[in-house]
């Protein structure tokens, strides 16, 4: 909104960072594109810090085609202010209206690339009809895999439970567990799905903006 205020959400970034760590531990090269979080980036990752959805869009597209697997788990805001004030907005009266416009859809923009050379993994944090909404997102965004979860469980928590949907119609559930454990399982699943066709080693992960 201005140099002081911004629109954010409750996502902690822990899921993306633990996936990056798990991929590194498994011997893969990792590009971690991250918005502002209170987490230290894993060692040996190529770390790219961004502050806005536009910056993340640009960074993702700069690195996507050099990656074998793109994991988009960042809770990118769907809307942003139509105008950003160069100075702090002062309090005036009892109310203020804020006009919002949609942000660039990073996941959809990658899904539209018909010749994409990478496995595309999206995340869906839902509060109701989790499986139905996740299937719709997988088809609409043209993903290879969608990892869905109940936002009321995973947000600001060290634990999560996941529903994984594959473009071939298969599903897999991971019971509630620490995100470090879930991340190791996810990396195994992504690599197994990807290596059905290619030998995948380079992983790009987005988290939080």
N, C-alpha and C positions, 0 to 999 in steps of 0.2 A: 504493500500500500504506500509506504514511504520509507525513508532510511531507517525507521525504528520498528515498524509493524509489518507483519507478513501473514499469509494464510498457510497453515500447516495442518498436521493431523497427529494421531497418537502413535503412529508407527515408530518403533525404537531403532530399527535397522539391524537388530540382532540376527534375524533370519538370513539376510544377505551376507552379513559378515561371517557367520558360521559356515555358510555354503562355500564362501571363498576359502576359508581355512581348510575345510574338508577337501576341496579340490586341490589345494596346494599340497596337503598331506598325501594325497593320492598320486602326486607326481605331475600334475598338470600346470601349465602356465595360466595365470589368471590376470585379467584386467578388471579391477573393481572401480566402478563409477558410482560415486556416493554423494548424496546431499548431506546437509549438516546433521551429524549425530554425535552423541557423547561416547564414541567408541574409537579405540585405536585401530588403524588398519592393520591387517595381518602382514607380517614380514614377508618379503620376497614377492609381493604382489605389485603389479603396475597399478598404482593408485591415482585416480583422477577425481578431484574434488569439484563439485558444482554446487550452485546455490539456487538455480531456478529450473523450471521444467524446460525452458528453451535451451538452457545450457546442457541439460542432460540429453535432450533430443539430438543436439549437435554432436556431443561426445559419443553417444551410442552409434550414430550413423558413421562416425569417423572410424570406429573400431570394429563394427559388426562383421564386415566382410573378411576381416583377417582372423575371425574367431570361428571355431568349429561348433561351439554351443553357446547360445546367448540365453542367459537366465535373467528374466526381467521381473524381479520381485519388489522393486521400489513402489511404494504407495504414492505415486505421482498424483498431484492434485488435478482434478478434472476441470477446475476453473481457476482463473487468475483475474486480478483487477484489470479493468479495461484501460485505466490510466494509473501511472505510478507518480506520486508527487515527489518532486526533487527535494522538498523540505518537509519536516515533520508536520502532519496535519493537526491543527489546533482544534480544541474542543469548541464547538459552536452550537448552542441550543441543545435541545433534549434528544434529537435524533440526527442520524446521518445515513444516507443511502449510499451503498457501494455497488457500482455496476460491475458485473463479472462477465467474462467471455471464456469460451472453452480453450483449454490448452491443446497443444499438439499431442496426438495419440501415438506414443512411441511404439507400443506393441503392435498396433494396427498397421503402422507405417512399415514395420519389418515384415509383417505377415503378408502385405501386398506385393512383396518382391517375389515374383514367380520363380525366378532363377536363384533364389537365395542358397548359398552354399553351407548354411549353418542350421543346426537344430534349434528351433525356437520354443522356449519354455516361458509361459506366462504364469502369473499368480492371480488368484481371485479371492479376496477377503470379503466374505458375505455375512449377512446377519440373518437371512432367511432363505429358504429354498436353495440351499447351498449347491446341491448337485445339479439341479435344473439350471440355475444361473451360470454355473461353471461350464456346463455343456454349451450353453448359448454363447458364452464368451469364447470358448475354443473355436467354435464354427465362425463366429463373427470376425474374430481377429486372425483366423487362419493359422492357429498355433499347431505345433506338433504335440505338445503336452501342456496341460493346465494343472497347477497345484492349487487346490482350493482348501480354505479353512474357515472356521467360524471366527469372525473378527473379535467377538466378545471373549474368546479364549486366548488368541495369539497376541493381541495388541499389548504392548508393555509387559510382556511375560517372557520368562526363560523357557517356557514349555509351549507346545502346540500339538494339535492332532490334524492330520492331513488326509485329503482325498485327492488322488492323482488320476487324472483322466488322460487317455491317449487317443490320438486321432484315428486309430484303428478300432476304437470302440471299447477297448479294455479299460478296466478300472483297478485301482489298488488303494487300500487304506493303510495308513500308518497310525497306530494308536497313540494316545497322548504320551509324550515323552519329552525330555530336554531337547532344545533346538540343536544342540551339538550332535546328539545322536541322530535326530531326523535328517540333519544336513548330510551326514555321512551316508545314510541310506539313499537320500535323493541323488547324490553324486553317482552312486552305483547304478541307480535306475536310469539316470540321464545317459550315462556312458553305455549301458547295455542296450538301450534303445537306439542310440546314435551309431554304435559300432555294428549294427545289423547291416549297414551299408558302407560306412567309412571308418577309418581309424581316427577317432577324435581325441585331441589333447588340449587344445586352446579353449579356455572358457572365459566368457565375458559376463559379468554380473553387475546389475544395477541395483542400487538401494537408496531409497528414501529421499524424495523431494516433492 
